[in-house]
Amino acid sequence: MAKSEKAAAYWNPKLSVKKRVADLLARMTLEEKTSQMVNAAPPVERLGIPGYDWWNECLHGVGRAGIATVFPQAIGLAATWNARLVHRMAAATSDEARAKHHEALRQGNRDRYAGLTFWSPNVNIFRDPRWGRGQETYGEDPYLAARMGVAFIRGLQGDDPKVLKVVATAKHFAVHSGPEADRHRFDARVSDRDLRETYLPAFEAAVREARVESIMGAYNRFRGEPCCGSLLLLRRILREEWGFAGHVVSDCGAIDDIFRFHQVVETPEQAAALAVRAGCDLECGNVYAALPNAVKQGLVTEAEIDRSLGRLLDAKFRLGMFDPPEKVPYAQIPITVNDCVKHRRLALETARESIVLLKNDGVLPLKKNVRRIAVVGPNADEVEVLLGNYNGQPSKAVTPLEGLRTRAGEKIEVVYAKGCDVKDPSAVGIGEATMLAAEADVVVAVVGLTPRLEGEEGDSSGDRADLALPGVQENLLRAVHATGTPLVVVLLSGSAVGLGWAKANAATVVAAWYPGEEGGTAIADVLFGDYNPAGRLPVTFYASADDLPPFTEYAMEGRTYRYFRGEPLFPFGWGLSYTKFKYDKLKITPAKAAPGRNVAVSVEVANVGRRAGDEVVQLYVTDPEASVPRPIASLAGFERVHLAPGARKTVRFTLVPEQLSLVTDDGQRKIEPGEWRVAVGGSAPVPGNAQFNGVKGRFEVRG
């Protein structure tokens, strides 16, 4: 770097970011500018700009960068229904991210997964349980996804008004949830109502509330436009309507898809120009190498290049990448924070809160007279199923078998037989598992899926063809159940599984997701009663895929608790406890509200059982008099509260006008007069949920 450049304005931390960006842009050639608009950006040595790879991951802990604390997979985070906990988890993750980044710089490492720009969280709606990447999301409900996404983004990006701790990226914008095999060609088409009421709210909250710095575009088309080149999504909605000021990055290879698979244009130059002009600033890939030619061909202007690169430089400056480390507050986080004891304890706390007790016939918590536990199942002693996808590597991972053995100590014998593989139809090991079960006081069968059976195209089998537990695993459950020994089923998965047989026959069913490095400890804590479970389902468990519309159909009718009119296996929001809660004293104020006015809802929740525990208080609203089709019920508020035996607490919610509005056939949001119904309880008040525990009321919006 020349001496004159060392004194340039863009190196002066006392100047505004806007002035520094403008100064640097003015010094760059067109080729230098476009070279910085791909994820693996090379150095510009004459200006002192080091090479930088924008690609990094931290879906549930820093991913793909060696040892790091591994928290429960995102779907498990959603199952906590605890936004404050998710914020703490994200803050811990960003501590490790900053520490790893600066340690990498000290070692001269500027490779992929060493940077500060993270492509998390995934706030797509988990509309169909067959989607392999649904495990990466916060579930099927737009309100829950929004609350969790906002908490996660704020935890990552920090609260410094001038400096970004790290960059968070809400993905994949928008209307994206499989099929994985068709994602490079698929054209998603939904009504304005489904778009505004289901697919966009979590992204809108990420932009308006959390001020997320980055948005990642999706692979597929939406209404004919490639999402990474969509004027509707990237310009009209994201920037003009929501006021998004950050940068947009493509999914990896998505710009290539524009001309190769979507075939909306013919050349790389046309694809690159289309994306940049729509507002996609950064490409994960190399098609943007064609941008200088695109400028020469008149397809895009250098001013438009400057606009996009300016947004990228703005992020770099706010991350402190052009400042001395001593001027960057987060640069002082020591590497010892990575994989520290405090974070391992947080991973355990999060795993405990994510576990959902789906059924319990009194077998749990395990009785004090239990002397022998038979642990069986293909997921009982496998580290892989703790980690999910987009994961880091823990320095130590506790499997369910290890967790149970450690908790059992010397007084309780824990015997183990795998029984079968996850999917291989061989039943050779079932006999051994059955013999152990016959001689035990209780059987703990750890079954389910793995990231090899559900995940992203190319990384695993992708989507699932059906919802059933693999047949060999159900055969194992039937065999050990036939011994007469009480059966506890522990499900490890990233999505809903058809557990009809287990629901009808097992004594207990527990959903533990992909629970992270301390998953085995958390499961043991719940089974032995050291922790009272309070996780709640962030998705509907259906009996079969036959209950659902075709996977490729993106219309919401017939999907999720909001539109599914059948009987679920386990409803959205469902989860049991070792204690009991009672709801009373519902108050709605005012009883007749003027349009555009907030409505206050309060309820008293009492722990009427003998154990302390958490209850997830859930508020749902229904609009029975709407002039257009409306959801059966919609989540409008929730709070996880802890109550000692006999304790009571008044929980308060506020319904804002937007929650009392609808989207008309022409895409306009409107508040109509009429009656609204309210339900507050421990799960969703949907068809088939005969065990809804809560209170109901109503109010009116005046004309």
C-alpha positions in Angstrom: 0.0 0.0 0.0 1.4 3.4 -1.0 2.1 6.0 1.6 -0.6 8.2 0.2 -3.2 5.5 0.8 -2.1 5.1 4.4 -3.2 8.7 5.1 -6.5 8.3 3.1 -9.7 9.3 4.7 -11.1 5.8 4.7 -8.5 4.8 7.3 -9.6 7.6 9.7 -11.9 6.2 12.4 -12.9 9.7 13.4 -14.8 10.2 10.2 -18.3 9.0 9.6 -18.8 5.6 8.0 -20.6 7.3 5.1 -17.6 9.5 4.3 -15.1 6.6 4.7 -17.1 4.5 2.3 -17.4 7.3 -0.3 -13.6 7.9 -0.1 -12.7 4.3 -0.6 -15.2 3.9 -3.5 -13.7 6.9 -5.3 -10.2 5.3 -5.2 -11.2 1.9 -6.7 -11.3 0.8 -10.3 -14.4 -1.0 -11.7 -12.5 -4.3 -11.7 -11.5 -3.8 -8.0 -15.0 -3.0 -7.1 -16.6 -6.0 -8.6 -13.9 -8.3 -7.2 -15.2 -7.3 -3.7 -18.8 -8.3 -4.5 -18.2 -12.1 -4.2 -18.0 -14.1 -1.0 -14.3 -15.0 -1.5 -13.1 -11.4 -2.1 -9.4 -11.2 -3.0 -7.1 -8.5 -1.5 -6.7 -5.1 -3.1 -3.1 -4.7 -2.1 -2.6 -1.2 -3.4 -5.4 0.1 -1.2 -4.5 -2.1 1.8 -7.7 -4.1 1.6 -7.1 -7.6 2.8 -8.8 -10.7 1.3 -12.0 -11.6 3.0 -14.5 -14.5 2.7 -18.0 -13.4 3.7 -19.2 -17.0 4.2 -19.6 -18.0 7.9 -22.3 -19.9 9.8 -23.6 -19.8 13.4 -27.1 -21.4 13.3 -26.8 -22.8 16.8 -23.3 -21.9 17.8 -20.3 -21.0 15.6 -20.3 -23.6 12.8 -17.6 -25.2 10.7 -14.7 -23.4 12.4 -13.4 -26.1 14.7 -14.1 -26.4 18.4 -17.1 -24.3 19.6 -20.0 -24.6 21.9 -22.8 -26.5 20.2 -26.3 -25.5 21.3 -29.5 -27.3 20.3 -30.5 -27.1 16.7 -32.7 -24.1 15.7 -35.9 -26.2 15.9 -35.0 -27.1 19.5 -34.3 -23.4 20.3 -37.9 -22.7 19.1 -39.2 -25.5 21.3 -37.9 -23.5 24.4 -40.5 -20.8 23.6 -38.0 -18.6 25.5 -36.8 -15.6 23.5 -34.7 -14.3 26.3 -32.8 -17.6 26.5 -32.3 -17.5 22.7 -30.9 -14.0 23.0 -28.4 -15.2 25.6 -27.4 -18.1 23.5 -26.8 -15.9 20.5 -24.8 -13.4 22.5 -22.6 -16.3 23.7 -22.2 -17.4 20.1 -21.1 -14.0 19.0 -18.6 -13.8 21.8 -17.1 -17.0 20.5 -17.3 -15.7 16.9 -15.4 -12.5 17.7 -12.8 -14.4 19.7 -12.3 -16.9 16.9 -12.0 -14.1 14.3 -9.4 -12.1 16.0 -7.4 -15.3 16.9 -7.5 -16.2 13.2 -6.2 -12.8 12.2 -3.3 -13.1 14.7 -2.5 -16.4 12.9 -2.8 -14.8 9.4 -5.9 -16.8 8.7 -8.5 -15.0 6.5 -10.1 -18.1 5.1 -13.8 -19.1 4.9 -15.4 -19.5 8.4 -12.9 -17.1 9.9 -14.9 -13.9 9.3 -17.6 -11.9 11.1 -20.4 -12.1 8.6 -22.7 -15.0 9.5 -25.4 -16.4 7.4 -27.9 -17.2 10.2 -30.7 -17.3 11.2 -33.1 -19.3 9.0 -36.5 -17.7 9.5 -38.3 -19.5 6.7 -41.6 -21.0 7.7 -41.5 -24.8 8.3 -44.7 -25.3 6.3 -44.3 -29.0 5.6 -42.6 -31.6 7.9 -41.1 -33.4 4.9 -38.7 -30.5 4.2 -35.2 -31.6 5.2 -34.1 -28.1 6.2 -37.0 -27.4 8.5 -34.7 -28.3 11.4 -32.8 -25.0 10.7 -36.0 -22.9 11.3 -38.0 -21.8 14.3 -41.0 -23.8 13.3 -44.3 -23.4 11.5 -45.7 -20.2 13.1 -44.8 -16.7 11.8 -45.2 -15.0 15.2 -43.0 -17.6 17.0 -40.4 -17.4 14.2 -40.4 -13.6 14.4 -39.9 -13.5 18.1 -37.1 -16.1 18.1 -35.4 -14.5 15.0 -35.4 -11.0 16.5 -33.9 -12.3 19.8 -31.2 -14.3 17.9 -30.3 -11.3 15.6 -30.1 -8.9 18.5 -27.9 -11.3 20.4 -25.5 -11.7 17.5 -25.2 -8.1 16.4 -24.9 -6.6 19.8 -26.1 -3.4 21.2 -23.3 -0.9 20.4 -24.9 2.0 18.4 -22.0 2.3 16.1 -20.2 -1.0 15.9 -21.6 -4.4 14.8 -20.5 -7.3 17.0 -21.1 -9.6 14.0 -23.4 -9.5 11.0 -26.5 -11.6 11.2 -28.3 -12.7 8.0 -32.0 -13.6 7.8 -32.5 -16.2 5.2 -33.8 -17.4 2.7 -35.9 -14.5 1.3 -38.6 -15.5 0.6 -41.3 -18.2 0.2 -38.7 -20.9 0.4 -39.2 -24.3 2.0 -38.4 -27.1 -0.5 -38.5 -29.4 -2.2 -34.7 -29.5 -2.0 -34.3 -31.4 -5.2 -36.2 -28.7 -7.2 -34.9 -25.6 -5.4 -32.8 -24.4 -8.3 -35.8 -24.5 -10.7 -38.9 -24.1 -8.6 -41.3 -21.2 -9.0 -43.2 -20.6 -5.7 -46.6 -18.9 -6.2 -48.8 -18.0 -3.3 -51.6 -15.5 -2.7 -50.9 -12.0 -1.3 -52.7 -13.2 1.8 -50.4 -16.2 2.4 -47.4 -14.0 1.5 -48.2 -11.3 3.9 -49.7 -13.4 6.7 -47.3 -16.4 6.7 -44.2 -16.1 4.6 -43.0 -12.5 5.3 -43.7 -11.6 8.9 -40.5 -13.1 10.4 -38.4 -11.3 7.8 -40.2 -8.0 8.4 -39.6 -8.3 12.1 -35.9 -9.0 11.4 -35.7 -5.8 9.4 -37.9 -3.4 11.3 -37.3 -4.6 14.9 -33.9 -6.3 14.9 -32.4 -4.1 12.2 -30.7 -7.2 10.7 -27.7 -6.1 8.6 -28.0 -8.8 6.0 -30.7 -10.7 4.0 -30.0 -13.8 2.0 -32.0 -14.4 -1.1 -33.5 -17.8 -1.9 -32.6 -20.2 -4.8 -36.2 -20.5 -6.2 -38.2 -18.1 -8.2 -41.2 -16.3 -6.7 -44.0 -15.5 -9.2 -41.6 -16.0 -12.0 -38.7 -13.8 -10.7 -35.6 -15.4 -9.3 -35.6 -14.5 -5.6 -32.1 -13.1 -5.9 -33.1 -10.9 -8.8 -36.7 -10.1 -7.7 -37.8 -6.5 -8.0 -40.9 -7.3 -5.9 -39.0 -8.9 -3.0 -35.7 -7.0 -3.0 -36.7 -3.6 -4.1 -40.4 -3.0 -3.5 -40.9 -4.9 -0.3 -37.5 -5.1 1.4 -36.1 -1.7 0.7 -39.0 0.6 -0.3 -41.7 -0.7 2.0 -39.6 -1.9 5.0 -36.7 0.5 4.7 -34.0 -2.1 4.8 -30.6 -0.4 4.6 -28.3 -3.4 4.9 -26.9 -5.7 2.2 -28.4 -8.6 0.4 -26.3 -11.8 -0.3 -27.3 -14.6 -2.7 -27.5 -18.2 -1.7 -24.6 -20.1 -2.9 -24.9 -20.6 -6.7 -28.2 -18.8 -6.9 -27.0 -16.3 -9.5 -25.7 -19.1 -11.6 -29.2 -20.6 -11.4 -30.7 -17.5 -12.9 -29.4 -18.3 -16.4 -28.6 -22.0 -16.1 -31.8 -23.4 -14.5 -34.4 -20.7 -14.2 -33.4 -19.6 -17.7 -34.9 -16.1 -17.3 -31.8 -14.7 -19.0 -29.2 -16.2 -21.3 -25.8 -15.1 -20.1 -23.7 -14.7 -16.9 -23.5 -10.9 -17.7 -27.3 -10.7 -17.9 -27.8 -12.7 -14.7 -25.3 -10.7 -12.7 -26.8 -7.4 -13.9 -30.3 -8.5 -13.2 -29.4 -9.4 -9.6 -27.4 -6.2 -8.9 -30.0 -4.0 -10.3 -32.7 -5.7 -8.2 -30.6 -5.2 -5.1 -28.5 -8.3 -4.5 -25.2 -6.8 -3.5 -23.0 -9.8 -2.7 -22.8 -13.1 -4.6 -21.9 -16.4 -3.0 -20.3 -17.8 -6.2 -18.4 -16.3 -9.1 -20.9 -15.1 -11.7 -20.3 -11.5 -10.6 -16.9 -11.8 -12.2 -18.9 -11.0 -15.4 -20.0 -7.6 -14.0 -17.2 -5.5 -15.8 -18.4 -7.0 -19.1 -22.0 -6.3 -18.0 -21.1 -2.6 -17.5 -19.5 -2.5 -20.9 -22.6 -4.1 -22.5 -24.8 -1.4 -20.9 -26.7 -4.0 -18.7 -25.8 -2.3 -15.4 -24.1 1.0 -14.5 -21.0 1.6 -12.4 -23.3 3.8 -10.2 -25.3 0.7 -9.5 -22.1 -1.2 -8.7 -21.1 1.5 -6.3 -24.5 1.3 -4.6 -24.1 -2.4 -3.9 -20.4 -2.3 -3.0 -21.1 0.7 -0.7 -23.5 -1.4 1.3 -20.9 -4.1 1.7 -18.2 -1.6 2.7 -20.6 0.0 5.2 -20.9 -3.4 6.9 -17.1 -3.9 7.0 -16.5 -0.4 8.4 -19.2 -1.0 11.1 -17.5 -4.3 12.0 -14.3 -2.3 12.6 -12.4 -4.1 9.8 -10.6 -0.8 8.9 -9.8 0.2 12.4 -7.0 -0.7 14.9 -8.1 -3.5 17.2 -7.8 -1.2 20.2 -10.6 1.0 18.7 -13.0 -2.0 18.3 -14.8 -2.9 21.6 -15.4 -6.5 20.7 -11.9 -7.1 19.5 -10.8 -7.6 23.2 -12.9 -10.7 23.8 -10.3 -13.4 24.7 -10.1 -16.7 22.9 -10.6 -18.4 26.3 -14.3 -17.6 26.0 -14.6 -20.2 23.2 -15.9 -23.5 24.6 -15.8 -22.2 28.1 -17.5 -23.7 31.1 -20.1 -20.9 31.2 -21.2 -21.6 27.7 -21.4 -25.4 28.3 -23.7 -24.7 31.1 -25.8 -22.5 28.9 -25.9 -25.3 26.3 -27.2 -27.6 29.0 -29.8 -25.0 30.2 -31.0 -24.5 26.6 -31.2 -28.3 25.9 -33.2 -28.8 29.1 -35.7 -26.1 28.1 -36.1 -27.5 24.6 -37.2 -31.0 25.6 -40.9 -31.6 25.1 -42.8 -34.2 27.1 -45.4 -35.4 24.6 -47.0 -38.2 26.6 -46.6 -39.6 30.1 -48.6 -42.4 31.7 -46.8 -41.8 35.1 -43.6 -43.6 34.3 -41.6 -40.4 34.4 -39.9 -39.1 36.4 -38.3 -42.5 37.0 -39.2 -44.0 40.3 -36.6 -44.4 43.1 -37.1 -48.2 43.0 -35.7 -48.5 39.5 -32.6 -50.6 39.6 -32.0 -51.6 36.0 -32.5 -49.4 32.9 -32.3 -50.9 29.4 -31.2 -48.3 26.8 -31.8 -49.3 23.2 -32.0 -47.6 19.9 -29.8 -46.4 17.1 -29.6 -42.8 18.4 -28.7 -43.7 22.0 -25.0 -43.4 21.6 -24.4 -41.4 18.5 -22.8 -37.9 18.7 -24.0 -37.0 15.2 -27.6 -36.8 16.2 -26.8 -34.3 18.9 -25.3 -31.8 16.4 -27.9 -31.3 13.6 -26.5 -29.5 10.6 -24.6 -26.2 10.2 -22.8 -27.1 13.4 -19.5 -26.7 15.1 -17.5 -29.4 16.8 -17.8 -29.7 20.6 -14.8 -30.6 22.7 -17.0 -33.0 24.5 -20.5 -34.3 23.6 -22.7 -36.3 26.0 -24.9 -38.9 24.3 -28.2 -40.0 25.8 -26.5 -43.3 26.9 -23.6 -41.5 28.6 -26.0 -39.0 30.2 -28.1 -41.8 31.7 -25.1 -43.8 32.9 -23.6 -40.8 34.6 -26.9 -39.9 36.3 -27.6 -43.5 37.3 -24.4 -43.8 39.2 -23.5 -47.0 40.9 -26.9 -47.8 42.4 -28.7 -48.2 39.1 -27.4 -50.5 36.3 -27.7 -49.2 32.8 -27.4 -51.9 30.1 -27.3 -51.1 26.4 -28.0 -52.6 23.0 -28.3 -50.6 19.8 -31.0 -52.9 18.5 -31.0 -51.7 14.9 -29.6 -49.0 12.6 -31.5 -45.9 11.9 -32.8 -47.1 8.5 -31.1 -50.3 7.5 -33.8 -52.9 7.5 -31.7 -55.6 9.2 -33.3 -56.8 12.5 -30.3 -58.7 13.7 -29.8 -56.7 16.9 -33.4 -56.6 17.9 -33.2 -59.9 19.8 -30.4 -58.7 22.0 -32.3 -55.5 22.8 -35.4 -57.5 23.6 -33.6 -59.7 26.1 -32.2 -56.7 27.9 -35.6 -55.1 28.0 -37.2 -58.2 29.5 -34.8 -58.1 32.5 -35.0 -54.3 33.1 -37.4 -52.2 35.2 -37.8 -49.7 32.4 -36.7 -49.4 28.7 -35.5 -46.1 27.2 -35.6 -46.4 23.4 -33.7 -43.5 21.7 -35.0 -43.5 18.2 -35.7 -41.0 15.4 -33.9 -39.4 12.5 -30.4 -38.1 11.8 -29.0 -35.3 9.7 -28.2 -38.0 7.1 -32.0 -38.6 6.7 -33.1 -35.0 6.7 -31.2 -32.0 5.6 -30.0 -29.9 2.7 -29.6 -31.1 -0.9 -26.2 -32.5 -1.3 -25.4 -32.8 2.4 -27.8 -35.6 3.1 -30.9 -37.4 1.8 -32.6 -34.0 1.7 -36.4 -34.2 2.1 -38.3 -37.1 3.5 -40.8 -39.0 1.4 -43.1 -39.6 4.4 -43.3 -38.9 8.1 -43.1 -42.4 9.4 -40.5 -43.5 11.9 -38.2 -45.9 9.8 -39.8 -49.3 9.9 -36.9 -51.1 11.5 -37.1 -48.7 14.4 -40.8 -49.2 14.9 -40.1 -53.0 14.9 -37.6 -52.5 17.6 -40.2 -50.5 19.7 -42.8 -53.2 19.2 -40.4 -55.9 20.2 -39.2 -54.3 23.5 -42.8 -53.2 24.3 -43.9 -56.9 24.0 -41.7 -57.8 27.0 -44.1 -55.9 29.2 -41.4 -53.6 30.6 -42.5 -49.9 30.6 -41.3 -48.2 27.5 -40.0 -44.6 27.4 -39.5 -43.4 23.8 -37.0 -40.5 23.3 -37.2 -39.0 19.8 -34.2 -37.3 18.3 -35.1 -35.5 15.1 -35.2 -32.1 13.5 -38.9 -32.4 12.5 -42.2 -34.0 13.3 -42.3 -37.8 13.0 -45.4 -40.0 12.7 -45.4 -41.7 16.1 -48.9 -43.1 16.1 -47.9 -46.5 17.4 -45.7 -45.0 20.1 -48.4 -42.6 21.2 -50.9 -45.5 21.5 -48.6 -48.0 23.2 -45.5 -46.4 24.8 -45.8 -45.2 28.4 -43.9 -42.0 27.6 -42.9 -40.1 24.5 -40.3 -37.3 24.7 -39.1 -35.1 21.9 -35.5 -33.9 22.3 -34.7 -32.7 18.8 -31.0 -32.5 18.0 -30.1 -31.2 21.4 -26.5 -30.1 21.2 -23.4 -31.1 23.1 -25.1 -31.5 26.5 -28.1 -33.3 25.1 -27.5 -36.5 26.9 -27.2 -34.7 30.2 -30.4 -32.8 29.6 -32.3 -35.9 28.6 -31.2 -37.7 31.8 -32.1 -34.7 33.9 -35.7 -34.9 32.5 -36.1 -38.6 32.7 -34.9 -38.8 36.4 -36.9 -35.7 37.3 -34.0 -33.5 38.2 -35.5 -31.0 35.6 -39.2 -30.5 35.1 -39.7 -30.4 31.3 -41.6 -27.4 29.8 -40.6 -27.4 26.1 -43.5 -26.9 23.7 -43.9 -28.0 20.1 -43.0 -25.4 17.5 -44.6 -27.6 14.8 -47.6 -29.8 14.4 -47.1 -33.5 14.7 -49.3 -35.2 12.0 -50.3 -38.8 12.0 -49.2 -39.2 8.3 -48.2 -37.3 5.3 -51.5 -38.4 3.8 -53.1 -35.7 6.0 -51.2 -33.0 4.1 -51.5 -31.3 0.7 -48.8 -32.1 -1.9 -45.3 -31.1 -0.8 -44.9 -28.8 -3.8 -48.1 -26.8 -3.0 -47.2 -23.6 -1.3 -50.7 -22.4 -0.4 -51.2 -22.6 3.4 -54.7 -24.1 3.4 -54.5 -27.5 5.1 -51.0 -26.9 6.6 -49.8 -26.0 10.1 -52.1 -25.6 13.1 -53.4 -22.3 11.6 -55.1 -24.1 8.6 -55.1 -27.8 9.3 -58.6 -29.0 10.1 -57.8 -32.7 10.8 -56.8 -34.3 14.1 -53.1 -33.8 14.9 -51.1 -36.5 16.5 -49.7 -33.8 18.8 -50.9 -30.2 18.4 -48.7 -27.1 18.0 -47.7 -25.6 21.3 -48.2 -29.0 23.0 -46.1 -30.1 26.0 -46.7 -31.7 29.4 -45.1 -31.1 32.8 -44.6 -33.0 36.0 -46.9 -30.5 37.7 -50.2 -29.0 36.8 -51.3 -25.5 35.9 -54.7 -23.8 36.1 -55.8 -20.7 34.2 -58.3 -18.2 35.6 -59.3 -14.5 35.7 -59.1 -13.7 32.0 -59.4 -10.0 31.4 -59.7 -8.3 28.0 -59.6 -4.5 27.9 -61.5 -2.8 26.3 -64.3 -5.1 25.6 -65.2 -2.9 22.6 -62.1 -1.5 20.9 -61.9 1.3 18.4 -60.0 0.3 15.1 -56.3 0.9 15.5 -56.3 0.7 19.3 -54.3 -1.8 21.3 -56.2 -4.5 23.3 -54.9 -5.7 26.7 -55.2 -9.3 27.7 -54.3 -10.7 31.1 -54.7 -14.1 32.8 -53.8 -15.6 36.1 -51.8 -18.8 36.0 -51.4 -21.0 39.1 -49.2 -24.0 39.7 -51.7 -26.4 41.4 -49.3 -29.4 41.5 -46.6 -30.5 43.9 -43.5 -29.5 41.9 -42.0 -26.3 40.7 -42.0 -25.9 37.0 -42.3 -23.7 33.9 -45.5 -23.1 32.0 -45.5 -21.6 28.5 -48.5 -19.3 28.5 -49.8 -18.9 24.9 -52.2 -16.4 23.6 -54.2 -17.1 20.4 -56.7 -15.0 18.5 -59.4 -16.0 16.0 -61.4 -13.8 13.6 -64.7 -15.7 13.0 -66.5 -12.8 11.3 -63.8 -11.9 8.7 -64.9 -11.3 5.1 -62.0 -13.3 3.7 -60.5 -16.7 4.7 -58.7 -16.6 8.1 -56.6 -19.0 10.2 -58.3 -21.3 12.7 -56.2 -19.6 15.3 -53.1 -17.5 15.3 -50.4 -17.2 18.0 -50.3 -13.6 19.2 -48.2 -13.7 22.4 -46.4 -16.1 24.7 -44.4 -16.0 27.9 -42.5 -18.8 29.7 -43.0 -18.4 33.4 -41.6 -20.3 36.4 -43.9 -21.1 39.3 -43.3 -22.8 42.6 -46.0 -25.1 43.9 -49.1 -23.1 44.9 -47.7 -19.9 43.3 -49.8 -17.7 41.0 -48.8 -15.1 38.4 -50.7 -12.6 36.3 -49.4 -12.7 32.7 -50.1 -9.7 30.5 -50.2 -9.4 26.7 -50.9 -6.5 24.3 -52.6 -7.1 21.0 -51.5 -4.4 18.5 -53.6 -3.3 15.6 -51.7 -5.3 13.0 -52.5 -8.5 14.9 -56.2 -7.5 14.5 -56.0 -7.0 10.8 -56.4 -9.1 7.7 -55.1 -9.1 4.2 -57.7 -8.5 1.5 -57.8 -10.3 -1.8 -56.0 -7.4 -3.4 -53.1 -7.6 -0.9 -54.1 -4.6 1.3 -54.0 -4.9 5.1 -57.3 -3.9 6.7 -59.0 -3.8 10.1 -62.6 -4.9 9.9 -65.3 -4.4 12.6 -66.6 -7.5 14.3 -66.0 -10.1 17.1 -62.6 -11.6 18.0 -62.1 -14.7 20.1 -59.2 -15.1 22.5 -57.8 -18.3 24.0 -55.0 -18.4 26.5 -53.6 -21.7 27.6 -50.8 -24.3 27.4 -51.2 -25.2 23.7 -53.1 -24.2 20.6 -57.0 -24.3 20.7 -57.2 -26.3 17.4 -59.4 -29.1 16.2 -58.4 -32.4 17.7 -56.9 -30.8 20.8 -59.5 -32.0 23.3 -57.0 -31.5 26.2 -56.6 -27.7 25.7 -55.9 -26.3 29.1 -56.8 -22.7 29.3 -59.5 -20.0 29.2 -61.4 -18.4 26.4 -63.0 -15.0 25.9 -64.0 -12.5 23.3 -64.0 -8.8 22.5 -65.3 -6.6 19.7 -63.6 -4.2 17.2 -66.1 -1.4 16.6 -66.9 -0.2 13.2 
